[in-house]
Amino acid sequence: MNACISTRLPRVFIDIEAEQDYWQDWYHNLPGAAATRGFAFYWPVIGAVYDIYINHPGWDSDRAQARYALSAAVQAQCLSEREASEVFSQVWGRISGERLGRAALDRMAQPYAA
């Protein structure tokens, strides 16, 4: 009897419209959001995390964050390394359910919005 072992990762399904609705209420607390002309202009920064999560489901957060830092959305928004890391941590944490470290939680308490 031959056993077939699947090495495929499970499919990832995310309701992007529901996520956009969520972030529309919260994006103003993320770095660089105050400098944008609204949610539609900031969504690519958030959406880039979803793109990585969906298209590379086997990646750990460190590898995903390294790719995110180089994304066109982060570059276009001119986020610093620290700011990009903060956005990534917030969004990745929401998607994956990974708990944020204490330092990240402390930073969340201080909104970036003016």
Stockholm file with secondary structure:
# STOCKHOLM 1.0

chainA/1-114         MNACISTRLPRVFIDIEAEQDYWQDWYHNLPGAAATRGFAFYWPVIGAVYDIYINHPGWDSDRAQARYALSAAVQAQCLSEREASEVFSQVWGRISGERLGRAALDRMAQPYAA
#=GR chainA/1-114 SS CCCCCCCCCCCCCCCHHHHHHHHHHHGGGSTTGGGSSSHHHHHHHHHHHHHHHHHCTTCCHHHHHHHHHTSHHHHHHTCCHHHHHHHHHHHHHHHHCCCCCHHHHHHHTSCCCC
#=GC SS_cons         CCCCCCCCCCCCCCCHHHHHHHHHHHGGGSTTGGGSSSHHHHHHHHHHHHHHHHHCTTCCHHHHHHHHHTSHHHHHHTCCHHHHHHHHHHHHHHHHCCCCCHHHHHHHTSCCCC
//
